[in-house]
Amino acid sequence: MKLSIVLRVTLAALAVLTLAAFPVQGAQAASPTATAARAWYLRNFNSGGVANVGYTYGLPGDKPIVGDWNGDGIDTPGVVRGNTWYLRNSNTSGVADIVFTYGLPTDKPIVGDWNGDGIDTPGVVRGSTWYLRNFNSSGVANSTFSYGLPTDKPIVGDWNGDGIDTPGVVRGSTWYLRNFNSSGAANIGFIYGMPTDRPVVGDWNGDGIDTPGVVRGNTWYLRNFNSTGVANIFFGYGLASDTPLVGDWNRDGLDTPAVVR
């Protein structure tokens, strides 16, 4: 009798350890409280303050991404683990709603609405070559082109308000933005921030045009124009060690900050 009880307890403990070590569908630790899970803190305002939404999703080592995966107007989380993408359609803890492979583990993942259909889909940058796909599924790129240098920081945004996301790169403190998903020269160039800043992109004022921002330590400096100049908005949010992200979390037409810890 005692041996049977000990055996049942031991097996139960092993089951708990197995669930914690191998997340369901690979998208998140089995429990929102599991120590391996990463914490997401979303804020609905471009100002300092506490998070309006918080949850866990993904594991340490994952590359966090954000996009509107289902066209409902709300950005939600995703992670890239190796070359597998785990996308979730709500800002809550839970398993991935969409899982697929795309690109190589060494690629830089990017996200955008490449065809104006209102749904964000994957892209990867490999060296200076961009591979964009119009579907949240495994498959070949629908658009391939070269832009920037391998050492640039790739960014994505709708620079002219046409509803289509296109490439940009940040080289040092110089931003080079292009209005087409093709090789060619930048349509817009300007200086903003410092070479050590982390660039972010968003529509900070709801005019339909994405513009630059930088995160320096835990201070965010956002500008409403794609030109050289001072920040129109600045505030502190998160920790210097956090990963900064941007999205429209409540469908109000404004992009606001998030951090992943």
N, C-alpha and C positions, 0 to 999 in steps of 0.2 A: 504493500500500500504506500509506504513512504517513498520507495523507489519510483513508483508510478507518478506520484505527485511531483517529485524532483524532476523527473523526465519531462513532464508536461510543462513545468515552469521553464526548464532549460530551452525546450523547443519554442515556447512563446517568446522568450528573450531573443533567441536567434532570429525569429521572424521579424521582430521589431528592428533589430540591427540590419537585417537584409533590406527592409523597406527604406531605412534611412540611407543606406549606402547606394541603392539603385533606385533613383526616382522614377515615379510612374511616367511612362512615355518619354522619359529623359528630359521633361520640360521643367520640373520643379521637384524639390524634395517632397517625400510622401506627405509630410505634415507641414502646414504653414509655420509651425513653431520649430521645425527641425533646424539645428544649428548650421547645417550646410547651406541653407537657402539664402539668397540675396534679398535685401530689403529695398523696396522702391518707395520713394516719398514724392508725391505729386502735389503741386501747388497751383491753384486756379488764378493767381494774381502775380503780376510782375512786380513783386515787392517782397521785402523780408517778412518772415512770419513762419508759422507752423504749417506742416503739410495738411492739405485738405483730404488727401487719400493716401493710405499706406497699405502695403501688402508685400508678400514674398513671392519671388518668381526667379527660377534659374539657380545656377550653382556658381561658386567661385571659379574663375577661369572662363566662364561664358562671356561672349561679347554682347552686351545689351543693345537692343535696337527698339525703335518705336515706329508705328505706322497705323494707318487706317486700313485694316486688312479686309474689311467687309463693306466699306462704303457708307457707313452710318454717320460719318462726320466726327467720330471720336477716335483719337489715337490711343492705342493700347500696346501692351508690351510684347516683345519678342526677344529671343536670345539665339545666338549662333554658336554652336558647339562643334568644333572641327569644321565640317562643311554641312552640318545638319541644322536646319532652321526650325525653331519651335515658336509658333505664333499663337497668341491668345486674344480673343475678341472682347474681353472685358478687363477692367482694371481691378482685378481681384486675384487672390491666390487660387491656384488650380492647375490642371493639366492643360497642355497645348490643344487648341482647336484645329490647328493645321501643322503638319510636319512634312518636311521634304528635304532633299539634299540639293545643294547648288554651289558651284564654285569649288575652290580648293581650301584646305585649312589655313594656308598662308595668305589668302586673299584678304583685302580690306572690305568688309561688308558695308553696303549702302542701301538706302531705301528711298523710293520715290514713286510718284504717279507719272509714269513715262509716256502714257498715251491719253491722258485726260479723261479717263473713265471713272475717276473718283476713288479708285482703289490703289493703295500702295503695294508695290511688289518689289522683289529683290534685285539687287545689282551687286557686282563685285568689281573692285579695282585691283588689277594685277600688274605691278610695275606702273606703266602709264596707260594701260589699256583698260577700257571700261566695258563690262559685259552686263547688259540690262535685259531683264526678262519681264514680260507683261502678265505673268501668271504666278500665283503662289503655289508652284508645283515644280517638281524636277523637270529638267529639259534643257534645251540649248538656249542661248541668248537670242532675243529678238532684235537686238541692236548692239553692235560692237564698233568701237572707235577708240582712237588715241587722244588723250588730252592731258596736259601737264607733264610733270616730271615724276619719276618714281619716289623722290624724297618729299614731294608735296603732300599736304594734308587734304584729302578729297572731301568736298562738301556737296550738298545737293539743295536746290531750292527753285521756286518759281520766281525768277528774277524780273519778269515783265507782266505778271498777272494774267497769262494766257491759260492757266490751269494745268500746265505741263511742267513737271520738274526736269531740270537740266543741270549739267555739271558746273562745278566751280572747284578751284583749288586755292589753298592758302600757302604762300611761299614766304617764309619769314613773317613779315607783317603786311604783305601785299596780297590782296584778294583779286583773283582773275575769274570772272563769271562769264559763262557762255549761254546764249538763249536757245541753243539747238543741241540735240543729242547726236552730235557728229564731230568729227575732227575739224579743227580750225582755230582761228585766233579768238581771244577773249572779246566779248562785246562790251564788257564793263571792267575797269580796273581801278583800284583805289587802295589806299593804305589805311589799316585800322588795327589797333591793338599792338601788342608786342610779340616778338617771335616765340616767347615761352608761354603765351596765353593758349588756352584751349578754345578753338572756335566753335560757336554754335550758330544756328540759323533758324529764323522763325518770322512769322507775320505778327509783329509786336503790337500793331495798331489796328488790325482788321481791315486793311485796305487791299488785301489780296496779293500783296507783293512781299516776298521773303527778303529780309535784310540781315545785316551781320550782328553778331554779338560775340563777346569773348568772356571767358571765365578765368579770373586771375585769383588764385587761392580759392576763397569761397565767395568772391565778389563778382557779380554779373554786370557787364557793361553792354547795354543794348542800344542799337542805333536804328532809326526809322528810315534811313536812306542808304542806298548803295553808293556811297561816296565817302571821301575822307572827312573826318570831323569828330566832334566829341559825342559821348554817349547821351542819348535822350532820356534813358532810364538806367539807373544803377541801384543795386541793392545786394545785401548779403543773403545767401541761402545755402544750406548744407555745410559740408566739411571740405577742406582742401583736398582730402584724399578720396572724396566721392567721385563717381563718374557722372558728369552732367549730361542731361538729355532735355529735349524740348518737345512739346506737343500740345494739341488742343484737347484737354481732358474732359471738357464739359460741353463741347459743341457751341461755344459762344463766338467762334470765329477768331479768337485770339490764341496765339501760342504762348505758353507759360512754362516755367521751369520744373524740372524733376531731377532728382539725384538717385543713383543706385549705389548702395553701400554693401 
